[in-house]
């Protein structure tokens, strides 16, 4: 029996038609997944880089910042309470790894440019560059990222993770970092990188 288009459906067995549809669906699914998987996420970059030679990786609970609540404004206290921890990944520059440094810095910049991050602020001083970005909306931030690079010292990538964070409070939290009194022994090489 022919349909109105003149195509005889009985010429294509049902099982084969189902296989064709399944194959077409799988091809489309794989094409979409490979397109989505081309870019590396920031979290995956942390995981991949933490074990690489030359990188410094630290998880710092906010309590380790040793910030005295007595010196804080109410906004700063709220900002401090909203932050749970900082994930730090740093790559100090040496004469042997300058090319690696440039490659890794370019990778981070690409991830931050393509990862849906919104910019809070950007600053530069001579060859030093720093940017503060976030994921989320104006009322609720999922993640804040600080990325600073200096061609003579290296770079530091800091993920600020917490609950109930918002952009205005994160600006206050950045000010708090300057007041922090982190134990030298716990930071080791990172203090040297940051020039403390």
N, C-alpha and C positions, 0 to 999 in steps of 0.2 A: 504494500500500500504506500503510495507516494503522498507526501504532504504538499501544500500549496507552492513551496519553493522548488518542487521537482526533485528533491533529495529523497532517496529511498532510505529511511531510517533502519529498515530491516537488513540493509547491507552491512551495517556496523553493529557487531554484537554488543549487548549491554555491558558486559564485563570490560570489553576493550574501551568503550566510551568512558566508563568510570575510571579506568587506568589513565586515559588521556587527560581527563579533568584533574585527577590526583597529581599527575606529572606536571601539568601546567601550574597548579596551585603551589607545588613544592618549588618549582623554578622561580616563581614570583616571590615566595617567602624567602628563599635563599638570597635573591637579588636585593630585597629590602634589608635583610639582616646584614649582608656584607656592606651595604652602603652606610648603615647605622654604625657598624663596627669599625669604620675606617679611622675615626678619631679616638684618641686615648683619653679616658676620663682622668681627672685630677687624682682621684682616689687610687686608680690603677697605676698612675705614674708614681705615687708615693710607695705603693707596694713593690713595684718593679725596681725602683731606685734605692730603696732602703738597704738592700743587700749588696748593692754595687760598691766596688772599691772606690774609696775617696769620698763617699757621701757620709754625712752625719745625720742620724735619725733619732729624734727624741719625742716622747709623749710627755707633756708637762701638764699635770692637773692644775687648775687655777689656784688651788690652795698653796702650791709651791711658789707662787709669785710673792708671798709674804707681804701683802699690802695691808697696812694698818687701816682698819675701818674708821678709826677716829679722825683721820685726815681727809676723809672723802665727803663730797657733797652727796645729796640724796640720789641724784642722777647717776653719779659714779658708783654708788653702792648697788643700785639696780643693775647697772651694766656689769659689775663684778659678779653679782649673784646669777646673772643670766648665762655666764660662760662656765662651761664644765671643764674643758681641757684645750690644750694647744698641741697640734701635731706639727713638729718642726722637721724640715728636711733642708739640709744645707750642703753646699759643695764649695769648699775652699779652693782657691786657685793656687796652683803650683806651676813651676816652669814646665813640668812634664805633662800637665793635663789641660793646658790652655785651650787646645782644640776641642777637647771633651767638654770643657766649661761652656764654650760658645755654642756647641751643638745642643747641650742640655738646656741652656738658657733659651734658645730658640724653640725647643720643644715646649717648655713651660709657657712662653709667650703665646704660642699657637693654641695650647689648651685653654688658656684664659681668654683668648680672643674668640674661640669658637664654642666654649662650653656654656653659654647662656648666662655668664656673669654680668652683673651691673657694677659700674664703677662708682665708688664713694669719693676717692680722691687719688691724685697722681702728683708726684713731686720729683724734681731732678735737681742735682747739684753737681756741676762739672760732669764727670763721667758716671756718677751714681744715679740710679733710677729706682723708684719705688712706686708701687700701686697697691691700693686697697680695693678689693672687689667683693661682691657678695652674690649668693644665690637666694632667691626668694622674692618677696614683694616688700613694699614700703612698711608694712605692719609686722611682718614676721620673716626673719632671716633664717634660712636653713644652715648656711655656712658662710663664714667670712674668710677671705684669703688675703694675706699680705705677701707680696713678692718684691724683694729688694735685691738689686744686683750692683756690684762694684767690680770693674775689670781687674783691680789689683788685689781684692780680697776674696771675691767669690759671690755666691748668692745664697739667700735664705728664703725659703718658702714656708709660710706659717698658715696652717688651717686653724681657725678659731671655731670650735664647736660648742654648742650650748642649747639652751631652750628659752624661748620667749625673747630672743635677741631682736633688736630693730636698728636701723641705720644710725639714728641719732645717738643711741646708747653705745654703739660700736665706736663712734668717734670718741666718746668719753673713755671707753675701754683702752683705746690706743694711747690716750693721754696717761692712763693709769700704768701702762707698761713702763713708762719713764720713771714712775715712782717705785717700781717693784725692786725687791732686794733678793734676787735669786741667788741661791748658794753657788759659789764658784765651782765647787767640786762636782755638783750635779750637772753643770753645763759644759765644763771642760773646753774642748776645742771650739764650741760655738761662740763662747765669749771672745776668743781670739779672733774669730772670723768677723764678729760684729765690732771689734776694736774697743772692747770694754777694758 
